[in-house]
Amino acid sequence: MNDQSIMENILLTTKGVCDLYMHGAIESATQNVQQTFDTALNDSLCMQSDIYQKMSQKGWYPAQQADQQQINQVRQKYAGQR
């Protein structure tokens, strides 16, 4: 395994953990449990962001910029659903 593959696996795992913590927070029966999940989710989201930034800097996770026409199409699509 090369460094890029390892980072991709770590990123995917971190995203999965974020999903689990989010569902834990949603399903929490008490404020104390919800706060614990919220804290864990926030920490995981920060970690995910750091991993993404490192991958992006190395060119392993390039982001594409949407052009204005694409943005307008999405806006129109969802504006009618309100």
Backbone bond lengths (Angstrom), bond angles and torsions (degrees), N, CA, C in turn:
res aa  C-N    CA-C-N  psi(-1)  N-CA   C-N-CA  omega(-1)  CA-C   N-CA-C  phi
1 M - - - 1.453 - - 1.518 109.86 -
2 N 1.300 115.72 135.08 1.459 118.93 176.97 1.538 110.21 -93.82
3 D 1.317 116.17 172.77 1.464 121.26 -176.62 1.526 111.97 -59.10
4 Q 1.325 117.42 -39.61 1.457 120.81 -178.93 1.532 110.73 -63.20
5 S 1.311 117.37 -44.30 1.463 120.96 179.13 1.526 111.35 -63.21
6 I 1.312 116.24 -40.36 1.462 120.64 178.71 1.529 110.05 -62.88
7 M 1.332 116.21 -45.92 1.465 119.84 179.68 1.528 111.17 -64.61
8 E 1.324 117.89 -38.67 1.465 120.53 177.24 1.524 110.67 -61.70
9 N 1.321 117.07 -42.47 1.465 120.99 178.25 1.527 111.84 -64.98
10 I 1.320 116.30 -40.92 1.467 120.11 178.41 1.525 109.65 -64.37
11 L 1.325 117.13 -42.27 1.462 120.75 179.59 1.528 110.72 -63.14
12 L 1.322 117.53 -46.01 1.463 120.66 179.30 1.528 111.28 -62.24
13 T 1.314 116.71 -40.76 1.462 120.50 178.56 1.525 110.85 -64.30
14 T 1.319 116.28 -42.64 1.462 120.81 179.64 1.524 110.84 -64.30
15 K 1.319 117.22 -40.52 1.471 119.94 176.46 1.522 110.64 -61.89
16 G 1.321 117.39 -40.02 1.459 121.07 177.97 1.520 111.97 -64.12
17 V 1.324 116.26 -40.19 1.462 120.98 177.59 1.530 109.94 -63.36
18 C 1.329 117.11 -41.98 1.466 120.74 177.77 1.528 110.51 -58.57
19 D 1.320 116.46 -42.93 1.462 121.11 179.37 1.530 110.51 -61.67
20 L 1.314 117.33 -44.21 1.466 120.90 179.31 1.525 111.65 -63.67
21 Y 1.325 117.54 -43.43 1.461 120.76 179.60 1.523 110.98 -65.52
22 M 1.340 117.21 -38.61 1.458 120.33 178.82 1.532 109.93 -61.44
23 H 1.336 116.47 -46.50 1.454 119.57 179.18 1.529 111.28 -65.53
24 G 1.304 117.14 -35.50 1.458 120.32 175.71 1.518 111.56 -61.65
25 A 1.325 116.72 -42.15 1.465 120.93 178.91 1.529 110.79 -65.82
26 I 1.321 116.49 -41.50 1.463 120.53 -179.67 1.523 111.31 -63.90
27 E 1.317 116.62 -39.07 1.461 121.38 -174.47 1.531 113.64 -91.58
28 S 1.309 117.67 1.28 1.470 120.74 -176.81 1.515 111.42 -63.79
29 A 1.334 114.73 137.09 1.463 120.74 -178.45 1.529 112.43 -89.24
30 T 1.321 116.56 -20.89 1.468 119.11 -178.32 1.525 109.96 -129.35
31 Q 1.312 115.14 157.00 1.462 121.18 -179.79 1.526 111.30 -62.37
32 N 1.312 117.55 -37.95 1.457 121.69 -179.17 1.531 111.18 -63.14
33 V 1.329 116.34 -44.78 1.467 120.26 179.21 1.529 109.96 -67.76
34 Q 1.326 116.71 -41.55 1.468 119.76 179.04 1.526 110.81 -61.58
35 Q 1.316 117.34 -42.39 1.468 120.60 179.37 1.523 111.24 -63.14
36 T 1.318 116.50 -38.16 1.467 120.42 177.89 1.521 110.76 -62.71
37 F 1.340 116.22 -45.59 1.464 119.52 177.27 1.533 111.33 -65.71
38 D 1.331 117.39 -39.74 1.469 120.65 178.22 1.524 111.23 -59.30
39 T 1.318 116.54 -44.13 1.461 121.07 179.48 1.526 110.91 -63.97
40 A 1.333 115.98 -45.25 1.465 120.26 178.92 1.526 110.68 -63.66
41 L 1.328 117.15 -39.67 1.466 120.98 178.08 1.520 110.84 -63.13
42 N 1.319 117.19 -46.46 1.459 120.43 179.97 1.526 111.55 -61.30
43 D 1.320 116.80 -43.04 1.470 120.68 177.88 1.532 110.52 -61.40
44 S 1.333 116.38 -42.06 1.470 120.93 -179.53 1.521 111.68 -68.11
45 L 1.336 116.90 -37.64 1.463 119.96 177.43 1.526 111.15 -64.95
46 C 1.327 116.79 -38.28 1.472 120.43 176.31 1.525 110.17 -63.87
47 M 1.336 115.97 -42.10 1.460 120.61 178.82 1.532 110.15 -63.70
48 Q 1.321 116.46 -43.67 1.466 120.86 178.94 1.521 110.31 -60.33
49 S 1.316 116.77 -41.80 1.462 121.08 179.50 1.529 111.09 -63.55
50 D 1.320 116.63 -42.82 1.470 120.49 178.62 1.534 111.13 -62.34
51 I 1.330 116.07 -43.27 1.468 120.12 179.32 1.517 109.92 -62.71
52 Y 1.350 116.35 -46.23 1.464 120.22 178.95 1.535 110.93 -58.68
53 Q 1.319 117.03 -44.97 1.470 120.31 -178.98 1.526 111.28 -60.53
54 K 1.322 116.96 -43.08 1.473 120.39 179.09 1.527 110.60 -64.07
55 M 1.326 116.81 -41.84 1.460 120.52 178.99 1.531 110.87 -66.27
56 S 1.316 115.94 -41.48 1.460 120.69 179.80 1.529 111.21 -63.02
57 Q 1.327 116.92 -41.61 1.465 121.52 179.36 1.528 111.67 -60.71
58 K 1.326 115.98 -32.23 1.464 120.59 -179.40 1.533 112.11 -88.75
59 G 1.332 116.67 -1.57 1.457 120.95 -179.50 1.518 113.40 79.71
60 W 1.336 117.13 16.18 1.459 121.68 -177.62 1.521 112.73 -90.00
61 Y 1.314 117.73 -8.74 1.461 121.92 -178.71 1.527 107.95 -147.28
62 P 1.317 115.39 70.78 1.466 117.90 -177.25 1.522 111.51 -70.92
63 A 1.301 116.40 139.98 1.462 122.16 176.67 1.525 108.99 -101.78
64 Q 1.317 114.88 141.38 1.457 119.48 177.51 1.523 108.98 -101.92
65 Q 1.311 115.19 140.00 1.450 120.41 175.65 1.528 108.95 -87.20
66 A 1.311 116.33 130.53 1.463 120.30 176.67 1.521 108.25 -78.95
67 D 1.321 115.90 137.44 1.460 117.54 176.86 1.533 109.00 -80.18
68 Q 1.307 115.79 164.40 1.461 121.60 -174.26 1.526 111.95 -59.84
69 Q 1.316 117.89 -34.50 1.465 120.99 179.30 1.538 110.46 -63.32
70 Q 1.314 117.56 -42.91 1.463 120.84 177.77 1.529 111.22 -63.01
71 I 1.308 116.19 -42.13 1.466 120.75 179.07 1.523 110.32 -61.75
72 N 1.319 116.39 -44.96 1.467 120.76 179.79 1.527 111.65 -63.45
73 Q 1.323 117.50 -38.24 1.465 120.91 179.01 1.526 110.77 -63.31
74 V 1.311 116.82 -42.82 1.468 120.71 178.99 1.523 110.53 -65.97
75 R 1.318 116.43 -42.39 1.469 120.19 177.96 1.509 111.18 -58.88
76 Q 1.329 116.18 -46.06 1.471 120.35 -179.74 1.525 110.89 -63.81
77 K 1.292 116.88 -41.16 1.456 121.72 -179.14 1.525 111.38 -59.04
78 Y 1.326 116.69 -45.29 1.461 120.50 -175.22 1.522 113.70 -91.71
79 A 1.314 117.81 -14.29 1.475 120.35 177.78 1.524 110.54 -67.04
80 G 1.298 117.53 -32.84 1.463 121.23 -179.81 1.506 113.57 -77.68
81 Q 1.325 117.91 -8.21 1.464 121.71 -177.17 1.514 113.23 -95.28
82 R 1.290 118.37 2.54 1.463 120.44 -178.04 1.473 111.41 -75.09
